[in-house]
Amino acid sequence: MRIDVQNLTHIYNEGQTDEVTALDDVSFTVGEGSITGIIGHTGSGKSTLIQHMNGLLKPSSGKIFADGTDITSKDVSMPEIRRKIGLVFQYPEYQLFEETVAKDIAFGPKNLGMSDAEIEKRVHTAMSLTDLDYEKFAVKSPFELSGGQKRRVAIAGVLAMEPEVLILDEPAAGLDPASHRSMMELVRRLNTEHNTTIVLVSHNMDDVAEYCTDVIVMDDGKIFLSGTPREVFRHSSELESKGLGLPFGQCLIREMNRQGADISGDSVLSGEDAAEAVLRWLEEKKC
Amino acid sequence: MSSIVTAENLKYVYERQESPEENSEQAEEPASAIDGLSISIEKGSFTAIIGSNGSGKSTFAKCINALLVPTEGRVTVDGMDTADDEMVWDIRSTAGMVFQNPDNQIVSSIVEDDVAFGPENLGVPTPEIRERIDRAMKEVGIYELRKRAPHTLSGGQKQRVAIAGVLAMEPQCIIFDESTAMLDPGGRSDVMDVIEKLNSRGITIILITHYMEEAVRADRIIIMHDGRAVSDGTPSEIFSRRSIIKDAGLELPYAVRTADVLRGKGVPVPDGVITIEALAAWLADYGRQYDAD
């Protein structure tokens, strides 16, 4: 599914003395099948933006189209939109509430009035997607699980709705390195194997560089930069001035230049990219 | 050097139903969360504790702060036994703690009131409180924000308010329990800079983190796994123990991985190079050998 955000503006407490413009004329497209990263420091408007994308917030002005349907229109069926566009909040594990893992995951499909057989099938599929062994976990209480497992249960609950777009707010925050990696691999798998369009809000520039196909940089309620990771991260000085980090490879090249190395590597993202740039730089010096 | 925090054969077992919800750490710990931990932390040191979710790191932090009392064994803070009820406030003002979620540790509607909360509770005289909180707010760079409402601040600023609140108690030691996990890159680097600054003026730092890039900034790293300390050493020692890192569910810092790639291509990066600054400096210097030609 493709999402077009057009001239989106959101003003909190509009008309009052404490009104705040959280989004200011934002326009962009999330391409079908993309993994679109949204980055920006705290308060830049990321959360407000994604809450519009599945209809939780209504814009002050502007429109959002999901495959051509205006989801900001009064006439649109919100349950239908939320089924197609799933949103996973930060630390979603705090929202688990059912007695068992299977019941928690079944909550959404059940609310849609699906048959028991269909619900059962979806719970199985969602659990297998999130690497939760059905035999082992289905009847367990979510509260007996580890942090990483709970988070996968919460995501499975959204996946059981079989969304065409999945919006994830910091899905790997607070996870240990191994769980972090498996979470990001899950995101990639959903995208490549199930053709789910992904919107990923993240503070982790290395993840954004490694997993995203497109990046949108928010600042002060506006889009500050957008493009592929390589296009965006070559604006390293501007990003740093906005309190944003850079992927490791770009940091290494910058640090080498600070130490007087005079190495070029604007399009470097990962450590592997940086290593290649270093080898090229050494070759040139040897000549 | 003398110890500020010691654990002797520490065991901690969570009662069922009691697992605190804030930290995801404790959830799956039916058995011992800490299972025979003996550690001594030197005064003035900077120790990072790393390990997977559920390895017992946060439980250990809560044992130091007397939020939890050992099931078996003993924890002392500057010689005080954490099992001694009478000592709880002395222990908490000696070893302060900064948690992961800044929103859960701010109690007042104005920044400076929040910072004053700790010393007020300790019964510090009012003029001295003013002095202490001003000093603390300046030290972490939030003095200009002192009249603001905490909810208008960014995550990194809120964490610095929490640090100032701990500093106003004039602790000898501060434990940071994943205090940067919820912050944006700018907020993370501000908090890490404050941590290093506090350590440089003698405050003992215990940093619990999932970020290997933060752990390399410590002078000692302890790896916890299944409630035990499975490795203990300087950052360069720790990150040369590849199989332990892997078995503990951890990863190597980016600088170490990149150095590995370069070594594979014949660039002789020395083993001890584990930070981005050191790697950049070594590479810049290595390149200079060709400049003379």
Boltz contact constraints between the chains, C-beta under 6 A:
constraints:
  - contact:
      token1: [A, 41]
      token2: [B, 184]
      max_distance: 6.0
  - contact:
      token1: [A, 41]
      token2: [B, 186]
      max_distance: 6.0
  - contact:
      token1: [A, 42]
      token2: [B, 154]
      max_distance: 6.0
  - contact:
      token1: [A, 42]
      token2: [B, 155]
      max_distance: 6.0
  - contact:
      token1: [A, 42]
      token2: [B, 184]
      max_distance: 6.0
  - contact:
      token1: [A, 43]
      token2: [B, 154]
      max_distance: 6.0
  - contact:
      token1: [A, 145]
      token2: [B, 27]
      max_distance: 6.0
  - contact:
      token1: [A, 145]
      token2: [B, 28]
      max_distance: 6.0
  - contact:
      token1: [A, 146]
      token2: [B, 27]
      max_distance: 6.0
  - contact:
      token1: [A, 146]
      token2: [B, 28]
      max_distance: 6.0
  - contact:
      token1: [A, 146]
      token2: [B, 53]
      max_distance: 6.0
  - contact:
      token1: [A, 146]
      token2: [B, 54]
      max_distance: 6.0
  - contact:
      token1: [A, 147]
      token2: [B, 24]
      max_distance: 6.0
  - contact:
      token1: [A, 147]
      token2: [B, 53]
      max_distance: 6.0
  - contact:
      token1: [A, 148]
      token2: [B, 53]
      max_distance: 6.0
  - contact:
      token1: [A, 174]
      token2: [B, 181]
      max_distance: 6.0
  - contact:
      token1: [A, 176]
      token2: [B, 52]
      max_distance: 6.0
  - contact:
      token1: [A, 176]
      token2: [B, 53]
      max_distance: 6.0
  - contact:
      token1: [A, 176]
      token2: [B, 210]
      max_distance: 6.0
  - contact:
      token1: [A, 176]
      token2: [B, 249]
      max_distance: 6.0
  - contact:
      token1: [A, 177]
      token2: [B, 250]
      max_distance: 6.0
  - contact:
      token1: [A, 177]
      token2: [B, 251]
      max_distance: 6.0
  - contact:
      token1: [A, 178]
      token2: [B, 249]
      max_distance: 6.0
  - contact:
      token1: [A, 203]
      token2: [B, 184]
      max_distance: 6.0
  - contact:
      token1: [A, 203]
      token2: [B, 185]
      max_distance: 6.0
  - contact:
      token1: [A, 243]
      token2: [B, 186]
      max_distance: 6.0
  - contact:
      token1: [A, 244]
      token2: [B, 185]
      max_distance: 6.0
  - contact:
      token1: [A, 245]
      token2: [B, 185]
      max_distance: 6.0
  - contact:
      token1: [A, 248]
      token2: [B, 254]
      max_distance: 6.0
  - contact:
      token1: [A, 251]
      token2: [B, 276]
      max_distance: 6.0
  - contact:
      token1: [A, 252]
      token2: [B, 276]
      max_distance: 6.0
  - contact:
      token1: [A, 252]
      token2: [B, 280]
      max_distance: 6.0
  - contact:
      token1: [A, 255]
      token2: [B, 276]
      max_distance: 6.0
  - contact:
      token1: [A, 255]
      token2: [B, 280]
      max_distance: 6.0
  - contact:
      token1: [A, 256]
      token2: [B, 280]
      max_distance: 6.0
  - contact:
      token1: [A, 256]
      token2: [B, 283]
      max_distance: 6.0
  - contact:
      token1: [A, 256]
      token2: [B, 284]
      max_distance: 6.0
  - contact:
      token1: [A, 259]
      token2: [B, 280]
      max_distance: 6.0
  - contact:
      token1: [A, 259]
      token2: [B, 281]
      max_distance: 6.0
  - contact:
      token1: [A, 259]
      token2: [B, 284]
      max_distance: 6.0
  - contact:
      token1: [A, 260]
      token2: [B, 284]
      max_distance: 6.0
  - contact:
      token1: [A, 261]
      token2: [B, 284]
      max_distance: 6.0
  - contact:
      token1: [A, 261]
      token2: [B, 287]
      max_distance: 6.0
  - contact:
      token1: [A, 271]
      token2: [B, 254]
      max_distance: 6.0
  - contact:
      token1: [A, 271]
      token2: [B, 257]
      max_distance: 6.0
  - contact:
      token1: [A, 271]
      token2: [B, 258]
      max_distance: 6.0
  - contact:
      token1: [A, 272]
      token2: [B, 261]
      max_distance: 6.0
  - contact:
      token1: [A, 274]
      token2: [B, 258]
      max_distance: 6.0
  - contact:
      token1: [A, 275]
      token2: [B, 258]
      max_distance: 6.0
  - contact:
      token1: [A, 275]
      token2: [B, 261]
      max_distance: 6.0
  - contact:
      token1: [A, 275]
      token2: [B, 262]
      max_distance: 6.0
  - contact:
      token1: [A, 278]
      token2: [B, 283]
      max_distance: 6.0
  - contact:
      token1: [A, 279]
      token2: [B, 265]
      max_distance: 6.0
  - contact:
      token1: [A, 285]
      token2: [B, 287]
      max_distance: 6.0
  - contact:
      token1: [A, 285]
      token2: [B, 290]
      max_distance: 6.0
  - contact:
      token1: [A, 286]
      token2: [B, 290]
      max_distance: 6.0
